[in-house]
Amino acid sequence: MDLRLHCVSAAVESAAKRSGLQYLKPGLLGALRGGGSYRAILRAKQAKHRALSSRGHIFGRKETKTSMMRFAKIEKIAARVAVGALALMSLLSMTVSTRAQEAERPYPKMLPLSQYLMDRNAAIALARSAAPEGISKDASVLVLTPKGWETAVKGTNGFVCMAGPSWTASIDFYDVWSPKQRGAICLNPAAVRSILPIYRKMTQMTLAGVTSVKERIAGIQEAYANKEIPPVEPGAMSYMMSKDAYLSHLGHTHNLCHVMFFLPIKDPVELDANDPNSPISSTSFWFPDPDKPDSPLNKDLPPLRVVPIEVPYWSDGSLAFH
């Protein structure tokens, strides 16, 4: 197995254990992400000794009525998702659509900064809701201010949670200047060291008036050349499980419950993502557009892709699919 795929597999397992999502086994993920049928999901999940506790699998124990009812509900949800062939999306987009022309963007340019800022307490609460409480309660929390990202809460576990508009995390895509965008994310320590510097640089440039794609690309290139941004670390990932986030104008919920992994690759073929049966999909970190996941402008930037994996529970434990 390719080393990078091995890293993703290990990171998925680790993330699942941290957040109590142990039941997200590869067979189910593969069926869901590959758009497989309900029958494929059942085949992948049929095991003789399985039961669900309130936080995942318990093997070798007697199955209770409650656990089996819970599992049946998850199977039903999985079937609905698979039949609907939900696709993996990007960092701040969650549904494939037929994109309007660029000239028809509802927000073609940046609005006054005040339209993107949040009440401080609301921003802290939204940021913490990105990950399960076991992670977010001890994480540092950043809030966006007119001067940039400010530490509102100093954490102890190495994670950093934050919430803000799209332009703090992407060079350009359809919704990048939308004031409705409220992406909540919790970065693990590896992502704090190697992805958070990108968010800080993107925010710094925007607050300084650097809003054109050409200028933003140049700013990121310069930051890498000056070693302001380090190479992405193995295992860098994030949680985006807030039920209150607003990630896209698309869809009726404008949201997607998922965890996300960052990989230093440029071509999706390295993930076998061109295979329609592949359980993995990805998009460019720099231009996270589901309709155009591989902008030609990527050639001017370091290789960096995001691999989102949908999960069925919000950070508070409630069901994400209905």
N, C-alpha and C positions, 0 to 999 in steps of 0.2 A: 504493500500500500504506500502511496506517495506520502512522504513525511508530513506535508502540510495537511492532507486529509486526516492523517493519524492525529495531528494536533487538534483539528476540529473535533474529531470523535472524542478525544480525551477531555477537551474543554466542555463539550456538551454534557458528558457524563458528570463532570465536576460541578457544572452549573446546576444540573438537575438535582444533585445531592444537596447542594446548598439551599435551594429554594423549595425542596420537598416535591420535586417533579420526577420522582424515580420511575414512574410508569411510562415515561417517554422513551420507549425502547426503539432501537433502529428500525425494526420492522414496521412499526406504526408510523414513525417519522417518514420512512421511505414511501410508504403507501400514500400518506397525506401529501407530501411534497411532490411526489411524482404524479399526482392526480389519479392514483389507482382506484380500483373499485372497492365497494364495501366488502365483497368476497375476499379480495386480496388482504384487506385489513384484518378480517376475521382469521384468515389463514395465518397471518403474521402474529396474531395475538392469542391463538388457541394454545394454551398450555394447561397441563393437567392440574397443577397445584398453584393456582394463583388467586389472589384476593386483593382487594384494595382497602387500605386503611384510609384515614382522612388525609394522609399525606403521601400515599404511594403504595407500592407493592409490599405485601408481606408473604413470603414464601414459606411453605411447610406448616401453615396454620389452618385451622378449620375456617372455611369461608362463612362469614356471617351474612344474614339477610341484608343488613345495611350496606355492607361492602359490595355485595353482588348487585344490589340496586344501583349503587354509585357507579360500578363498572359498566352496567348495562346502559346507564345514561351517557357515560363517556363514549361507549361504542356507538351509540345512536348519534352523538355529536360528530364523532369521527366519520361516520358514514355520510352525514349531511355535508361535511366539509369536503370529503373526497368526491362525492357525486357532483358537487358544485365546482370542483377542480380549482379551489382557491390557489393562487400563485403566491410565491414568496415575493416580497417587495423590498424596497430600499429603506435606507435609514429614516427618511421622512416622507415616504409614499407607501400606500398600502393596497392599492387596487389597480390592476391593468385597465386601461381605458383607451378609447380612441382620442388621441390628443388633438386639441385645437391648434391652430397655427400660433406660432410664437407671438405674433402681433395681437392675438386675442387674449393674452394673459390678463386676468382681472387686476393684477398688481404688477405692471411691467417695470416699476422702479421702486426704490425705497421710499417709504412714507416717513413722516416725522417720528423721531425716536420714541416719543412718549406713547405712541400707539403700540409699541412692542414690549414695553415694560410692564411688570406685574406688581401688585401689592407684595411687600416683602414676605409677610406670613403666608400668603397664598402661594407664592413661589416656592417657599421652603416645603410646604405641605405637598405640592404637586411633585417636586423633585423627589421627595422621600417615597412617594407612591409608585415610583418606577420599579422598585424591587421589593421583594418580600421583607417584612419587618425585621427578620433575623439578620438581614444585611443592612437595610437602610437606617435602622435605629442607631447604629454605631458608625455610620458613614459621615464623611464631611459633606457639607451642603454649600453649593455656590449659588449666588443670586446675581442676576444681571442688573447692572447700574449704568448710569450715563458714562461712567469711567471704565466700564468693563466688568469682568467677573470678580465678585467679592466673596470672601469666605464668611458665610453667615453662621455656620456651625462647624466646629473643629471636631473631626471624628477620630476614631481609634483603630479602625480595622483596615485602613488603606484604600477603601472604596470612596468614590466621589459621586454624589448625586447632584443633578442640576436640571433646570427646565428653562426653555427659552425658544426664540424664533428660529426658523430654518437657516437664516444667514449666518448664524453663529457656528454652523456645522457643515455647510456646503458652499461650493463656489457658485453653482447655479443650477436651478431646475425650475419647473413650472411654478411652484408655490414658494419660491425662495423669499419673496418680499411680502408674502401674505401676513397681515397682522393677526390672523386667526390662528396661525401655527403656534402650538404649544407642545413642543417635544420634551418629554420627561425621560431622563436616562440616568442610570447608575453604572459607572465604569468600574471594572475590577482593577486591582493594583497595576497589572501590566498595561491596561489601557490608560490608566491615569498617567503613567510615565511616558507613553508613546502616542496616544491619541488626544488626550487633553491639551497638549501643546498646540495641536492643530486647531482645536476649537478656540483657544485663546488668541492665536494669530489671526484666525478668520474674523473674530470679534473685533480685535484691535484694528484691523484694516477697515472694516465696515464703519466703525465709529470715527475713523479718520477720514471718511468720505470716499474710500476706495470701493467702488461698487460695480465697475465694469468688469466683465469676465476677463479681459486681457490683463487688466491691472491686478486682479486677484490671483491669476495664475502666476504672474511675475512676482507677486509678494510671497507666495508659497515657495516658488523656486528659490528665491533669495533666502528665505528662512531655512530651507534645507541646506543650502550652500554654506550658510553661516552656522550650521549645526544648532539652530534654535529648536528644530524639530528632529528628534532621533528616529531611527528606523523603527517600524512597528515591532513590538515584542511578541514572541510566541505566546499563545494563550490569551492574547488581548480580546476581551469580550465585554458585553454590556447587557443590562436588563432594560427592557422597555415594556413594562407590564402594567402601566398605569391606566386605569379605566377612565380617567379624566383628561388624558392627553388628547390633543387635536393634531393629527399627523398629516392630514390631507383633506382637500375639499371633496375628494372622491368618496363614494360609498355613503351609506346612511349613518354609520357610526363615526366616520372620519378617524378611525383608529385601528390598530392591530396589536394584539397582545403577542409579544415575541421577545426572544433573546437574540443577540446579534454578535457575530464574530468578525474580527478584522484580520485580513490576510494580505501579505505583501506580494500579490500577484496582479497581473494586468489582463491576462487572457482567460476568459471563463472556461476555455477548453481544458485548462489545468485542473478544473473541478469536474470535468465531464458534463458541464452544464448545458452543452448543446444537445445532449441526448434527451429526448422528450420523456424518457423513463427515469432520468436521474432524480434522486431525492434531494439534490442540492441546486439552488438557484442563487444568483448573486448579481450585484450591480456595482458600478463605480462608486467609490466613496466621494469623489470630487463632484460628480454629476449624477446624483441618485434619481434618475428618471426611468420609470418602469417601461416607458415606450421606447426610450433610446438609452439603454443601459451602458452603452459603450461609445461615448462621444469621441470623435477623432481628436478632441482637445486633450484626451487622457495621455496622448503620446508625449506631451510636454511636462508631465508630472510623474512623480514616483509611483510605482505600481501599488495600488491599495484598493482592495475590494471589500465589500461588506456581504456577509452571508447571514441573513435573518432566518430564524427558525421559529415558526409559530407555536405557541403553547396555549393550552385550553383554559388556564386559570389566570385571572388578574392577580395582582400582588396581594390583594386582601383575601384571596382564596375563593372568590366567587367565580362562577362560570363565565368564560369569555365568549362562548358560542351559544346562540339560542336558536 
